[in-house]
Each structure stands twice: as structure tokens, then as C-alpha cells.
Amino acid sequence: MIRTKLLTAAMLFALMAPFVVACAPEEAEAPAAEAPAEGEAPAADAGACTDAIGCLEVAAGDKLKIAYMLVTGGSDKALGEDSRNGIELAIADMPQIAGHDVELTGEDSGCSAEGGQAAATKLAADTSLVAVIGSSCSSEARAGAPIISDAGLAMVSPSNTAPDLTDPAKHVAGYLRTAHNDEIQGKVAAEYVANELKLTKVATIHDGSPYAEGLVKVFTKNFTELGGTVVAAEAIGPDDTDFRPVLTQIAAAGPEMLYMPIFAKAGGLIVTQAQDVEGLGSTLKLMGADGLFNPDFIKAAGKSGVGMYLSSPDFSAFGSAYKDTFVPAYEAKFGTKPISSFHAHAYDAYNMIAAAIETVAVKNADGSLSIGRQALRDALFATNGLMGLTGNLTCNANGDCADPKIAVYQLTEDNLTNGEIPTDKIWPMGDDAMDAAAPADAPADAAPADATAGTGTPASTTP
């Protein structure tokens, strides 16, 4: 039986101190016990939780429950399915955490604020959960992350990229991500368009989502600083179907490129309908981002999408473990190559959570497990030097944990024929420029004190 032991209001008030106390018994009450083996959690008696926001207790032999909150249906399902596949591979490699088998459960969060709120409400009601991996889309997290956090849970996203989610003024306590911050992706796109393609006039479209709005804002700032001009800035609804009036307005402004970091449903329609608008047609260059980096968009765009530019994580920078071990394992288990951008980030999110649990979990004398919820959050934020598939993960005080490397890809006839995302980049981001693009970390004194949690390398993926 798995249960959560919450503190009374009086106890919680008494424990509101500058430092978080992990879930462990008071020293005077601790029973005599043999010293644990190296790397093993300490033994303790159940029933002595002193964690500031409560403890999760897992009975001997029961499973640890981790949930996903991802889009697994509709036009953007490839994004969430790809991340879920990464989680499943991580669990196959590390089926036990702190001596307990892992059970994966989850909710489809729909890639919308409404879906995120509904999924988060269901997950928050499950007091047996230890942590959540999600969400897929930033709109889901903006609505759902506060609910998850208020429930005392930690949430690690493999694919939220909107800058405001880790903005100190808006960040919620339990939220982290292994995905990049779009302060970086938007800068990469602007530099490619201005410096490599030598374009000076661009139009933009966003769909009102935090993801798309954030990317357009960052792109516009950096593109104009590089001497370019945004000649038209349009907004659409994610469920709109006729984009010809908007595209006609854009054509009148005479752009050389349309930058459209949106999602598959609207993206496919815009790309195909642009062919029918005078002044656009085949002469207008198109660029999207990782929200369009999936087979659903490639199919929807058809031949009209061939030649389109897309920014996304740089798979070639992930290293040999990704190419030689993870991808073959993915193909063996799911019968296809990775279908979107964030499978490796999801794998790393699971391993980051596992490392944090191993750090703070207390093994009780009766074989049960106690996990302080605030202690788990602190261990996640203290992640420092975790060698993941996507790079070296180190979290700052606002939950940005990625080792971000972004590349530009171009859709080809082969991608259309095979229905597969491109994997060969056409433009790498140099290390120096990437460092300059990265957002500044929070001051050192704002970071958690213990920066030792989560160090090490991920488990070796096997088919």
C-alpha cells in the first residue's frame, strides 16, 4: 500500500525554516541498526516524517509510481508519444529505484491549457505518485504546473521550452525541465536567417500559445538586433482552418521568409495554403521550430513542406550513447526511428528523478520507503553534473537543467517519402555562440545548498 503522510497545519508552521529537513526520524528515536552498504539509503522507522510538505510512504514490495503528463492524442500526439517512448526505455534500463519496481501511469494533456489543467487535476489527486514527467506543450504547463506543484509533487518536463516557465517571477516551486529554453532556440533561428541565409525581411505567425508567442518574441528581438526587419507580425487561432486572409496580408508586406513556430495542425494548413496566395507560393522561404518536428506535420505539409527549415535539438551533439545504443533500442522496441524531438530529454528526466529519489529516500526497518516531498524537490534542483543522453545536466534555481544544443534542419523529399523527421542538420550552433545565447543562471546564493545530488551517468540503454 502506498500512502502520503501530510503534516498538520501546526507542524507545518513549526517547520517553516530556511532549510528543508529531509524525511527522517529524530535522532533520539532512531532504532539501532547496522550501517547501510555503500550507496544504500539509510534505514529508519516509518512514521517519523519531518519533511516540510509531507512524505510519500511506499510499503515493502509496493511499486513506486511515476506519472507522465503528455499529449498522446490528436494532431500533436507524436510529440508526447515520442517522450513517453523515451520514458519507457529509461524504465527498461532502470526498472527499480531505491529497491522498488517502478510503475508508469499517465494522462493525455492535449497540448492545450484546458488539457493541461484537466490532466494535472487528475494527477494531483493521486497521492501515491512520487513525481510527474511532463508536460509536452508549454500551454499545458502554464495551466497545470501550479496544480501539480500545489499538490506537493515535483514535475520535470522533457519538452516545455517557453521562457516564462522558468522566469523567476512566474516559476512554480515544483517545476523543472530537461528541455532547452527558447531564449536559446529563438536566437539560433534568428542568427541562421540573418547570418547564413542573409535575409533581411521576415514575417511571423504565432498561435497564441506560450511556446509560439515566446519563440516569436525571442526571434524578433534577435533578428532586429542583427539588422533585420519583421515586416508583418500575425496571430492565428490554433483551431483556425482558413489562413488565406492572413497569408494575403503577409504577402502584401513582401517578406522573404515566414517564421512560424507553431504546431502540426495549423502548420500543415498554412504551408499548403501559402502555395495558393499570390506573392508567396514557392518563392517564400518557411521556417518552423520543434513543434513541427514530427511525422504528423510532414504528412500534413506534403510536397509544400519540402525545403522548409526547422530548428530542433542537435541530435549529433548527444554523443555515442545516443546514436549507438539508445536509437537502436528505440527502433527495436517501437519499430520505428524516433518520431519527434524530445525522446532523449524524457529519458534524462526519468534518470534525473531516479537519482534524486535514490539520494533522499529513507529505507525503513520494516522494508518500506519514505520520501520527503520537499527533500525530493531540493535534490532535483541540486542536480549537478548528471551525464545524460542530451549532455551534462545541471539545474539552476528556476528549474532550467538542460545542456542546450540547437541545430537547423531542412525537410527533404526523402523525409516526405519515409514520413520521418530529418536527422542530418544543415547548420550547427557553435559552442561560443551557444554560451552567449544561454540565459544567465540565478545568483549562487539562490541555488540549493547541496549540489551533490544526481551526479553520475545514465543507465546503458539496451534493446
N, C-alpha and C positions, 0 to 999 in steps of 0.2 A: 504493500500500500504506500502510495506517495502522498504526502500532505505538506501543506505550508503552515508554518507556525508564525503567526504575526504577533508583534508586540502590542501590549496595551498602550493606550494613549499616555498614561503616566510614565511607563517605562521608556517609551519613545522620547518623551520630553526630557527625561533624565539623561538620555544618551546623546542628545544633540550637542556634540562637541566637535572641535576642529578635526579630530582624527577619527576614522572609522574603525570600530573594533570588529574583528572577524568573528564568525560563528564558532565559538569555542567555550568550554566551561570555565568557570572561575578556577584559578589555580588551587585554592584551598579545597575545592570539591572534587578535583580530578582524581580518579582511582589510580592505584599503582598499575603500571603497565610496562611491558617490555619496550625498549626503544624500537621505533619502526625501522624497517630496512631503508637503505638509501633510496630516495626518490618516492617513498611511500608516504601517503598522508598520515598525520598523527592520529592515534586512537583517542576517543573521548566518549563520555556518556552522552546519550541523547537527552534532550530536554533542557539544555542549558544555553539556548540561543541568546546571544547578546548583540546581534547584528542590528544596525540602526533601522533597517527597513524590513527585517524579518529573515527567516531561514526557510529553505526548502529541505525537507527531510525525505530521504528515499530509503525505504525498508530494505533489509537484506534480501538480495535476489530480485528486487524490482528493477525496472529499466529507467534510465534517465531519458526524459522526454525533451526533445528539441523540435521546435516548430519552424516551418517556413511560412513566409507571407509573401507570395509571389504571384504574378499574373500567369495563369495556366490555362486560360480560355480566351476566345476572341481573336481579334486580328493581331494582337501583340503577344500571343501565347508563347512564341518561340523564345522571347526574352526570358520569361520565367521558367519555362521548361528546361532551357539550357542551364540556368543556375541550379535548378533542382537536380539535374543530372550531375553537376559538379559536387553538390552536397552528398548525393548517394555514393559517388566514387570515394569521397572522403570518409564516409562511414564504413565503406567496404575495407578501406585501408586501416581505419581505427574504429573497430566496432565496439570497443569498450573505452569508457572514460572513468577513471578512478575506480576501476574494478567492476563497473556496472555496464551491462549492454545498453546500447542506445536505440531508442525508438524515434523515428521521424514521423511527424504529423504535419498538417498544414492547411492553409486556406488560400483560395484564389482571391487576390486583391484587386483584380480587374483593371489595373493601370489607370485608376481614377481616384479622386478624393473620396467619392462615395464608397467605392470598393475598398479602399484602404481603411476607412472608418469602420465599415461592417466587419472586415476581416480582423482588424485589431480588437474590436469589441468582443468577438468570439474568443480570440486567443487570450485576451486579458482575463476572461472568466475562468480559464483553465488554470487552477492553482498548482497543478502538477508540472507545469512547464518550467524548465530551467533557463531557457533563452530562446530568442527568435532570430532566424536568419531572414532578412528582408529589409525593406521591400524591393520590388523591381523598379517601379517608377517613382520619381520624386513626389508627384502629387499624392500618391498613396501614403508616403512617409509624412508629408506635411500634415495630413489629417490623422494618420494612425499612430505615428511615433509618440505623441503625447499620451495617448491612451495606454500604449504598451509600457511607457516609462512610469506613468502613474500607478500601474499595477505592480511596480517593483521589478519588472523584467528588464533584462538587457537585450538590445536589438542591434545586430550587425548587418548592414546592407552590403550586398555584393555589387549593386548596380545603381544606387541613387547617386546622382552626380551634381544636383543643383547646389550652387554655392551657399544659399541661405540656410541649408540644413546643418551646416557646421559653423555658421555665423555665431559668434559669441552672444549676440543679442537675441538669437532665436533658437539656439541649440537646446534640446531637451536632454535631461540628465542621463538617460539610459541609452542614448543613441551613438553608434559609431558606424564607420563604413570602411571596407577594403577597396571600394571603387575610387577612382580619381575624382578630384574636384574640378568642375567645369571652368573654374578660373584658369585652369591649365588647358583644357581641350579647346575652349574658345580662342585662346591666344594662339595655339598651334594652328587652328584653321585660318585665322587672320594672317598669320605670318606666311602660310603657304600661298594663300590667294594673292597677297601683296608682293611678296618677295620672290616666289617661284613662278607663279602664273603671270605676274606683272599686271594684274588687273587693278583698275582704279575706281570703277563704278559697280556697286553691288546693291541688289535689293534683298530684303529679308522678309521672312514669314515666320511667325510663331503661332502656336495654337492655344495660348493662354495657360499652359501647364508651367509649373515652376521650372521644369527641365528646359523646355523650349525658350521660355522668356529669359531664363538665366543665361543660356548659351548665346542667344541673340544679343543680349546686353554686353556680355564679355567680348564677343566677336566685334560688335560695333565700336566699342571703346578702343580695342587694339587696332582694328583696321583703320579707323580715322587717325589714330596716332601715327600710323605708318604712311599717312598721306592719302588714303583712300576716302571715298565719299559713299555714304549709304543714300542712294537716290530715291528709295521707296522703302518704307517700313510698314508692313501689313500684318494684321492679326486675323485669324480664322477660328472657327469652332471645330473641335476635334471630330464632331459628327457631321459637319458640312459635307455636301457631295458635289455641288456645282461651284467650281473655283474659277470659272471663266471671267466673271466680272472683276475679281481681284487680280487675276493674271493680265487682264486688259489694262488695268490701271498701272500695273508694274511695267508692262510693255511701253506705255507712254513715257515712262521715265528713262527709258533707254539704258538699262543695266547690262553689264557684260556677264554677270553671274547672278543666280538666285541662291541665296543661302537659306536653307530650310531644315533646321534641326528638329524635326517633328517625328511622328510615329507612322507605322506602316499603312494604316487605312487611308488617312488623308494624304500621306506622302505619295502613295501609288497613284491616286487620282490626280494630284497636282502634276506629277511628271507626265502622265499620259495626256491630260487636258492642255498642257502647255504647248503641245505639238500643233494644236488647232488655233492658237492665238497668233494673229499677225504681229510680227515683230519679235516673236520669241522662237517658236518652232525648234529646229535643230541647231540654231546658231547660239542659243543661250546655254551657257555652262551652268551646271547644277551641282550643289554641294549639300550634303546632309551630315548627320553625325551617327553615333552608335545606336540611337533609337530606330534607325532604318537598317541597321546591320544585321539582317536576318532574311531567311528564305521567303517569308511572307511578303516582305516588301519587294524583293527581287521578282517574285511571281506577279505581284500587282503592277509593278512598273513595266514589265515586259521589255520589249526592244527599246522603248523610250528611255529606259534607265541605263542602257549601255553607254559607258563613258562618264557616268556620274561619279563624283568624288565623295568619299565618306571618311570621316575621322573616327578612330576607334582605338582601343588599346593596341599597343605594338606587340603582337604575339612573338615576334622574333626576339624580343628582349626578355622573354620569360625564362630562357635557359634550356639546357638539355633535358632536365627532368620533365618539362612540359612537352617538348617535342618527341622525346624518345620513349617516355613512359606513360604520361597522362593521356595524350591524344590516342595512342593505340588502345589504351584501356577504355577510353570513351567509345571508340569505334566498336570494340569487341562487345561492350555491354549494351550499347544502344543502337548498333547497326548503322551508324551514320557518323560523319565528322561533326565536330562541334557546330551548333546551328546558330549561335549568336556570340556576343562579345564577352560575357561575364561568368562563364563556367569556372575558370580558374580562380576568379575572385571569390566565388561561392565556396570552392574547395578551401581556400585560405581562410574564409570566415569561419567555417566549421573548425579548422585546426586552431584558430585563434581562440575560439570559445573553449575548445577542449583543453588547451594549455592553461587557460585561466582557471577552469574548474579544477584541474589537477593541482594548481597552486593553492587554492583556498579550501577545497573540500576536506572535511574532517571525517575520518572513518571512526565510527563509534564502536564501543566494546561489543555491542550486540550484532555487529556486521552491517548496520545501517550507515547511511551517509548524510551529513549535514552540510549545506552550502549556504553561506550568508549571502544574501542578495546584494547588499551594498559592497561586501567584500569581493564578490564576483565582478561587479562593475569596476571597482578600483583596479582589480587585476587586469581587466581588459584595457582600461585606459593606460595602464603601466606597461603594456606590451612594448617591448623594445628589442629590436634585432631579431624578430621571428622571421626566419628564412622560409618564405612561401614560394609557391609556383610563380607568383607575379612579381616577386622581388623581396626586398627587405622591409618588413612591416614594422613600423614604429608609430604609435599613436600620439597625437598631441592632445591637449586638454579639451579640445572641442570635437574630438572623435574622428578626425582625418588620420587614417592609418596607412594609406596606400603608398606604394613606391611607384609614382605615376610615370608611365612612358606611353606617349600617344604617337600614332602614325597616321598617314593618309593613304587610303586605298582607292582603287578605281574599278568600277564594275565592268566586266568584260562579257563577251559573247559566251565564253565558257561558263561563267557564273550563271548566266541565264539558262543555258542548256542543262547544266547539272543541278541548278537550284541550290547552289552552295555559296556561302559568303566568301569573298576574296580573302586570301591569307598572305599574299605577297604584297607588301607595302610598296608604294611608289615614292614615298618621302619620309625619311626618318627624322625624328626630333633629336638634335644634338644634346649631349649632356649639359653643356654650359647654358644653352637656351632653356632647357627644361628646369634647371636650377633657378634661373631668373623668373620663370613662369610660375613656380610653385608659390602658394600663399605662405606668408610668414607664420611660424609657429607661435603659440601663445607664450608669454613670458615663462621662464623656467620655474618661477615660484608658483605658477598656476597649475603646473603638472603634478600628477600624483607623486607622492614621495618615493614609493617603491617602484623602481623601474626595472626590476629583475624578472617580472612575470612574463611568461610567453616566449622565452628565448629558446632557440633550438631550430630544428629543421622539420619540415612536414614529413609525414609518413610516406613511404615509397609506394606509388600507385602501381598496382599490378592488374592485368586484365582478369 
